[in-house]
Amino acid sequence: MAAGPLAAPLTASLSPSLEFRIGGMTCAACSTRLEKVLGRVPGVEAASVNLAAERATIIGLAGAAELVVAVEKAGFTAHLIADGEDPTSAEEADQARDLADQWRWFWVSAALTLPLVAPMILAPFGIDWMLAGGWQWLLATPVQFGAGWRFYRGAWASLRGGAGNMDVLVALGSSAAYGMSAWVVTQGHGGHGDLYFEGAAAVVTLVLLGKILETRAKRSAAGAIRALMKLRPDTARVERDGHVVEIPASAVVAGDLVVVRPGEAFPVDGTVQDGESQADESLITGESLPVSKQTGDAVVAGAINGDGLLRVIATRVGADSTISRIIRMVQGAQASKAPVQKLVDRVSAIFVPVVVAIAALSFLGWALIGGDAGQGFAAAVAVLVVACPCALGLATPTGIMVGTGVAARHGILIKDAVALERAHHTNLVVFDKTGTLTEGHPALVASEGGTELLRLAASAQAGSEHPLARAVRAAATGLDLAPVTAFKALPGRGIEAMVEGRAILVGSARLMDERAVDWQSANDAMRTHEELGRTVMLVALDGRLAGWLAVADPVKPSARAAVAGLDSLGVKAVLLTGDNARAAAAVAGQVGISMVLAEVLPEGKEAEIHRLQADGHVVAMVGDGVNDAPALAAADIGIAMGTGTDVAMQAAGITLVKGDPALLPAAFSLSRATYAKIRQNLFWAFFYNLLALPLAAAGLLSPTIAGAAMAFSSVSVVTNSLLLRRWRMP
């Protein structure tokens, strides 16, 4: 039975997993080091730490307490996210407090730094003015040890954990400039030109501003999650003992009768018992127009009721509701790591030691070879300050956070970063037919054998949830169906059963051949209907052909546009179905697919996927049924229709919530746009460091300019990722 629009659990691992909210990370070196620390805890099978999402996911048997201890020893904080817990509110509160504190220190720091950098600002205008060394020292000290205290704290925690991070570089660079200047002043050279108080203060101020802008941008990147969170109402009105009572939405149980007033959000997934209205499902399915709802229709939690009063029987509640499962999936995707991130992690692991070495060599080079220790000192400080592992660490996760968030708003659920990357490389899409290109709600359009044959065939299929079986049962409404015994589904061929003591076979010509039933008398009728794109099921009673049933499944209106959209992206479409060749060719012709693989049994679909991969294609498989799961798992990326089964969605990397094939070109277009942003980010991050470090070592960047460049690099990467929010459906 269709399970409603959503994707299944994010992790297929059999081992338990724990998720923690991590505090104190400042750059990619932090997340890389923390992964190694967690990986060494006994019982941990895998650990993934995401800098942008500030999350750690640990798979294995290690206990939460020992993991928290390991994180704290490494210099960070960890908060276990319990099952069903919504950490977003707590995170927002913590971020808001930290951001307010950063802003306060920034304004203090900026006010104290301005007089120190004034000579640099006034010099182009011919104004030669500078504070005495003592006054500079007085102004720089609160900046260094007040506003800059967070960098010392982060550096100490990092070094105590056995590695270095961005805080180490900032603390080293600014402390060297401040310390050298203070020493010069104590030697009685208060007006001497070799003072770097302005550099130390400017570095702290500018890097602090960069972290503020970076934090705001990261919060904006996570906006999709917050928008989804806000869809969930806190309370629900439930009928209990003849009265309507208001209870927490989390207390609603399956089977409760929920009253939803006009303009309210649905607190649960359910089925309309009575009433008529419309539902705005745009933030869940991406459907821009309200969807009509009446008795028997399904509604999803988080959708907004229109102008009618509805009474809804709850089917999925709490953590099982559509909106909750969507949130979990988007969170999992945003916290996952793309394969390209492995390169960044390797670079980050050695980044700080390499930068410190370059700074030392710069000083020695200028002092020993150039004979200018002062210039060497300034170059070394600039090297320490200009290096930025933050940009490297944020390049990939921020792109993924924004890309998956945009996808979710359009009804495209991406399970993880691996799925996003594989979608980017896909060049061939294999479609299942029923429920994917067609509506999946076929109806009986012709038959031979009379009402009695229809009654027996419908009785025999009482144990089947196949769309064709449902069509037969729907056509037999009002007939007196008989109990079925010895029912057996024969995947890809049909069913066999005993009804009223008679052996019944319902299925394909292949099934009839397997059971030695002569079906040639129905050959002409089959050909006629199959050429019209209909599916013909042969019915045999006690080993003899008794008639046939022709079922038509209309093609989805958007299917042809979806295939055309894929073609415009250079992605080829293939139809893979267990249906007969003529019916498959008819559907393929309607939607514009030229390559058809028909009469393929479920177990053969997986083999066909492997064959296409062996031919050099990167294959995406699109399906919605239980029998599609093996092929979905075998493909480079599986794409499930949200109107299909949970099994299909669990095997897929991408789920189209509405079950609309028109979202396929959008999914591939967005994956390409996301990876274009990630490539741009990585190029900028690597290029920035490759350019900035030599310039700083050569003495061409002052510490102040180096600090500004360092702050700008992180902000530019996050801001570039945020431009993805301008993406529009093709």
C-alpha positions, -999 to +999 in steps of 0.1 A: +000+000+000+013+035-008+027+051+023+024+088+016+050+113+006+082+108+024+115+093+026+126+066+049+154+066+074+187+082+064+210+055+074+210+019+063+236+008+088+227-019+112+247-003+140+231+023+162+239+059+156+241+090+178+239+126+168+255+155+188+254+192+186+290+204+187+301+238+201+335+255+198+345+246+162+360+275+142+375+260+111+379+228+090+409+218+111+386+215+141+361+192+124+389+171+109+406+167+143+374+159+161+366+132+136+399+115+144+393+119+181+359+103+179+371+076+156+396+065+182+369+059+209+364+022+214+332+010+197+330+038+171+327+024+136+324+057+118+323+094+128+313+124+106+316+160+118+301+188+098+315+223+104+286+242+088+258+223+105+278+220+138+268+183+140+286+151+147+271+117+137+287+086+153+278+051+142+288+022+165+283+009+200+302+036+219+282+052+248+271+088+247+289+096+279+323+085+267+318+103+234+310+135+252+341+131+274+362+126+242+347+157+226+354+178+257+390+166+260+395+177+224+384+212+234+348+213+223+313+209+238+288+182+229+251+179+234+234+146+226+203+150+204+178+125+217+154+107+194+125+129+186+142+160+201+140+192+182+174+209+187+167+239+165+152+261+192+180+255+216+206+261+188+189+293+178+189+306+213+226+297+218+235+313+184+215+344+192+233+349+226+267+342+211+260+366+181+249+393+205+281+389+225+302+390+194+285+422+182+291+439+215+328+431+215+330+440+178+317+476+184+340+480+214+369+467+194+361+488+163+359+520+184+393+513+201+409+502+168+398+532+147+424+557+163+451+530+158+444+527+120+437+564+115+473+571+103+469+546+075+436+562+066+449+598+067+482+592+050+468+593+014+455+628+022+489+641+033+480+641+070+508+627+092+494+619+126+500+590+151+493+584+187+522+580+211+532+544+218+518+544+253+483+555+241+484+528+213+493+502+239+464+514+261+439+511+233+451+478+219+451+459+252+413+456+256+410+446+220+437+420+223+425+404+255+388+413+255+375+410+220+404+386+212+398+363+242+377+339+222+406+333+199+429+325+229+403+302+243+398+284+211+436+282+205+442+267+239+415+242+236+428+232+202+464+229+213+454+210+244+437+185+220+470+180+202+464+201+170+460+236+157+432+255+141+423+290+129+423+304+164+459+293+168+469+313+137+449+344+148+462+342+184+498+337+173+497+365+147+480+391+168+499+382+199+533+385+181+523+419+168+510+431+202+539+416+221+566+430+199+550+465+200+547+463+238+584+454+241+594+483+219+573+507+241+590+494+272+624+501+257+615+538+256+607+540+219+572+551+223+571+571+190+591+546+170+577+535+137+582+498+145+549+494+163+523+469+152+495+477+177+472+488+148+479+455+130+471+434+161+439+453+169+428+454+132+433+416+128+412+409+159+385+433+149+383+422+112+384+385+120+357+390+146+336+408+120+342+380+096+330+354+121+299+374+128+290+376+091+299+340+087+276+330+116+248+350+101+253+335+067+254+300+081+221+306+100+206+318+067+219+287+049+200+266+075+168+286+069+151+258+051+151+237+083+138+265+104+110+271+079+100+235+080+101+235+118+077+264+120+052+244+100+045+220+128+018+233+151+023+229+189-013+219+196-042+199+181-079+199+186-091+163+191-126+149+197-127+129+229-159+116+245-180+138+223-161+170+232-133+188+213-103+193+235-070+210+228-039+189+235-002+190+225+003+178+190+028+153+202+000+137+223-022+128+193-023+091+186-032+072+154-069+069+151-077+101+169-103+124+152-086+158+148-106+190+140-087+214+118-102+249+115-098+272+084-063+287+082-048+262+107-019+239+100-026+202+100-009+187+132-008+152+118-009+131+087-044+117+082-075+110+061-104+135+058-135+119+074-158+148+065-157+183+053-144+201+021-115+225+019-082+231+002-047+226+015-016+247+009+012+221+007+037+243-010+064+242+016+061+204+018+056+193-018+066+224-037+031+225-052+023+262-056-015+258-060-039+247-031-050+211-034-087+203-030-095+181+000-127+161+007-138+129+024-113+101+018-084+124+008-051+123+025-037+153+043-001+159+056+011+175+087+024+211+082+001+219+053-022+248+058-060+243+057-080+266+035-115+280+041-133+248+052-136+229+085-122+194+083-124+164+106-093+142+100-086+107+112-049+107+123-027+081+106+009+093+111+016+113+142+046+129+159+080+118+146+063+096+120+044+125+103+054+136+069+069+169+080+089+153+108+104+127+084+111+154+058+129+175+085+150+145+095+159+138+059+170+174+052+189+175+084+207+143+075+215+156+041+229+189+054+250+171+080+265+146+055+298+149+038+304+149+000+332+127-013+351+158-025+353+169+012+379+141+018+405+162+000+396+193+021+399+172+053+434+160+043+446+195+036+430+209+068+448+182+089+482+197+080+472+233+073+481+250+106+516+234+110+524+242+074+514+278+078+534+282+110+564+268+092+560+292+063+557+321+088+590+310+105+608+307+072+595+341+061+610+357+092+643+339+089+645+347+052+640+384+057+662+386+088+691+365+077+691+370+039+674+404+035+689+418+067+656+433+078+642+417+109+614+442+112+601+434+077+605+397+085+585+401+116+557+419+097+557+392+070+556+364+095+526+380+113+508+386+079+514+349+070+499+337+102+469+360+099+461+357+062+460+319+061+424+307+063+413+271+068+378+284+074+371+290+037+382+255+029+361+240+056+330+259+047+332+255+009+315+222+006+290+220+036+275+254+030+269+246-006+252+214+004+232+231+032+217+257+008+213+232-021+194+206-001+173+234+016+163+248-018+155+213-030+133+206+000+113+238-007+105+225-042+095+190-030+128+173-038+142+154-008+179+146-011+191+119+013+228+129+016+257+146-001+266+114-020+232+114-037+237+150-046+271+144-062+259+113-081+229+132-095+254+158-108+272+131-128+241+112-140+237+108-178+210+082-181+176+079-163+158+046-162+120+049-156+097+023-142+063+026-159+034+021-135+031+049-109+062+067-123+053+077-158+017+067-154-007+077-127-005+043-110-043+042-107-054+020-136-090+012-144-106-017-161-116-006-196-126-039-213-130-076-205-141-109-219-157-136-198-186-118-182-195-108-147-188-142-131-152-141-144-148-106-131-161-117-097-137-147-094-107-126-107-114-099-081-119-124-054-085-140-063-067-107-061-081-097-027-046-104-012-028-082-037-020-045-034-007-043-070-023-013-089-037-037-115-053-058-088-069-027-072-083-018-106-100-052-109-114-050-074-127-015-081-145-027-112-161-055-092-176-032-066-211-045-057-203-081-067-204-108-040-167-116-037-157-150-024-130-159+002-096-166-012-073-194-001-038-204-010-030-169-025+004-165-040+019-135-057+041-142-087+062-110-092+063-098-127+039-125-139+006-123-118-011-143-090-025-177-083-052-186-058-080-209-049-115-194-049-146-216-042-125-246-048-113-235-082-077-229-092-074-194-106-045-178-125-045-141-133-015-126-152+006-124-182+011-146-212+044-157-197+025-171-167+001-190-189+031-204-208+047-215-175+015-233-165+009-248-199-024-228-205-033-223-241-041-186-245-038-181-283-075-175-287-070-142-268-040-132-289-058-108-313-076-090-285-044-087-265-026-072-295-053-047-301-054-034-265-016-035-260-012-013-291-033+012-273-010+011-243-033-010-222-023-040-201-041-073-206-044-098-178-053-134-189-076-154-165-074-192-163-098-214-143-087-249-135-059-248-162-081-235-190-082-199-204-116-184-193-112-148-205-091-116-201-092-082-185-078-050-201-066-022-178-055+012-188-032+034-167-032+070-180+002+087-185+010+115-161+004+149-178+039+161-169+057+129-181+065+141-216+078+175-203+100+156-178+116+135-206+121+166-227+136+184-198+161+156-192+170+156-229+178+193-227+202+186-199+219+159-219+204+130-199+190+101-219+157+084-208+150+046-208+118+028-200+123-004-180+091-024-173+078-058-167+049-050-190+046-064-225+066-048-253+036-033-272+021-017-241+055-004-231+062+010-266+028+028-265+036+046-233+072+053-244+058+069-276+035+091-256+062+105-234+091+107-260+113+078-248+131+060-276+148+031-257+125+005-242+133-026-221+101-045-217+090-078-202+117-076-176+110-094-143+117-077-110+148-097-105+159-089-140+157-051-135+187-051-113+207-070-140+196-044-166+208-016-144+242-033-141+244-038-178+237-001-185+264+008-160+289-016-176+282+003-209+297+034-192+265+052-181+260+068-147+225+055-141+196+069-121+166+046-116+131+061-110+105+039-094+078+037-067+071+001-059+084-027-037+096-045-068+117-015-078+137-015-046+166-038-059+170-017-090+169+016-071+196+003-048+217-010-077+216+022-097+242+049-091+213+069-076+178+058-069+149+083-072+116+074-056+082+088-061+068+101-028+035+086-036+051+051-036+061+026-010+084+032+020+106+003+007+112+021-026+119+054-008+143+037+017+164+024-012+164+058-030+188+087-027+163+112-038+125+113-032+101+134-053+075+143-027+046+149-051+055+119-073+057+143-102+082+134-129+085+170-139+106+175-108+133+152-122+149+178-145+147+202-116+165+178-093+194+173-118+195+210-126+198+219-089+224+192-082+245+207-110+240+242-097+250+231-062+281+214-074+290+244-095+289+265-063+310+240-044+336+240-072+336+278-071+340+278-034+368+253-034+386+271-062+383+304-043+394+289-010+425+271-025+433+300-049+430+325-020+455+306+001+479+299-028+479+336-037+477+351-002+505+331+015+533+339-010+522+376-010+523+378+028+557+360+029+571+384+003+561+413+026+535+426+001+506+424+027+505+443+059+490+424+089+460+447+088+453+439+051+460+403+058+434+402+086+408+418+063+415+394+035+413+364+059+379+376+072+366+383+036+376+348+024+352+329+047+324+353+042+327+352+005+325+314+004+293+313+025+278+343+006+285+325-027+267+294-014+237+316-004+234+327-040+220+293-047+187+305-031+182+325-064+179+292-083+145+288-100+128+257-114+138+252-151 
